[in-house]
Amino acid sequence: MSLDRIRHTPAQVRLTGVQETLLAPLYVRALDNRAPQPVLGDTHAEELMRHLDYDFRKMNFAGRDRRTVPFRAKQLDEWTAAFLRAHPDAVVLHLACGLDSRAQRIDVPDTALWFDVDLPAVMDLRRQLFQESTGYRMLAASVVEADWLAQVPGDRPALVVAEGLAPYLAEADGLAMLRNITDRLQGGEILFDAVLPWTRHIARYARLVRQTGASFGWAVDNPRDLEQAVPGLQALDEWSMCDSPYADRLPPRDRLVLGAMRSVRPLRYAYRLLRYRF
Ligand SMILES: C[S@@+](CC[C@H](N)C(=O)[O-])C[C@H]1O[C@@H](n2cnc3c(N)ncnc32)[C@H](O)[C@@H]1O
């Protein structure tokens, strides 16, 4: 699962809307890696940035997320790695992968099968930078359609991980995606970040959303609501970034802010991860 295909000439980035949003977390992972004590320690992000023809000054504002977004990515990496340790023959569906190197950060056993999935324009770019191998495939598809799932073996334990996707989907599409996954695959876990309804409403003012033309469509209030909407889904965890064990690496002022947020549910869970079994 290497980055063998990293090019000598920069790859043109012609993404707009929700697809362009992938450049923000990529930039944040590179910033995290430059920190004296990185949380994620993703060395690929910087390398990938150097091979893109894109003006990352447009993403300067996202720099403030370097103190929180890596917490979320790290938690998703740890849940994914734990699932793979328990199920080395698993199939992993990394939805809306963007230019994330999750499969390269995690120690994926040779017996597992990993699919990185994103929209066709993103996959065209990704294919210029990443190399497929026996256990690592890249699929160009909209994850809200059902047809791409036919390419995924349905008889293995499945781990579905989607970072930075759900808020950008319409609610009906998000639910259809979950139903397709639980219908088609044998069983496993689904991990994703979901915003609360109030966060969705203020998202229209968020710089990334305004700058790219993307929009927020789906919010999840009570994680148990999805158990009603998607047969077979069982809520396991609601994880707040305020609870990250890496929060002690923050400067004292940020630690104080996180501490205050922790005591108010709408703030504590404004940006959180949900973990389900199916
Ligand atoms: C904020 S970026 C997150 C990228 C990546 N997960 C990361 O953390 O670096 C959102 C991603 O969702 C993808 N996306 C949005 N709607 C999608 C859909 N219907 N099917 C597949 N990917 C989608 C975009 O193309 C983009 O790569």
The ligand as a Gaussian input file, in Angstrom:
#p B3LYP/6-31G(d) Opt

LIG

0 1
 C      -13.795000      16.886000       3.792000
 S      -13.295000      15.811000       2.492000
 C      -12.676000      14.453000       3.469000
 C      -11.641000      13.659000       2.742000
 C      -10.925000      12.602000       3.595000
 N      -11.834000      11.739000       4.278000
 C       -9.978000      13.245000       4.578000
 O      -10.286000      13.263000       5.776000
 O       -8.942000      13.728000       4.144000
 C      -14.850000      15.201000       1.863000
 C      -14.701000      14.097000       0.825000
 O      -16.012000      13.524000       0.607000
 C      -16.056000      13.120000      -0.747000
 N      -17.457000      12.886000      -1.102000
 C      -18.499000      13.742000      -0.965000
 N      -19.642000      13.192000      -1.413000
 C      -19.304000      11.934000      -1.838000
 C      -20.042000      10.865000      -2.415000
 N      -21.370000      10.966000      -2.644000
 N      -19.395000       9.725000      -2.733000
 C      -18.060000       9.606000      -2.492000
 N      -17.296000      10.586000      -1.955000
 C      -17.918000      11.740000      -1.630000
 C      -15.408000      14.301000      -1.460000
 O      -15.076000      14.018000      -2.793000
 C      -14.207000      14.556000      -0.553000
 O      -13.091000      13.781000      -0.929000

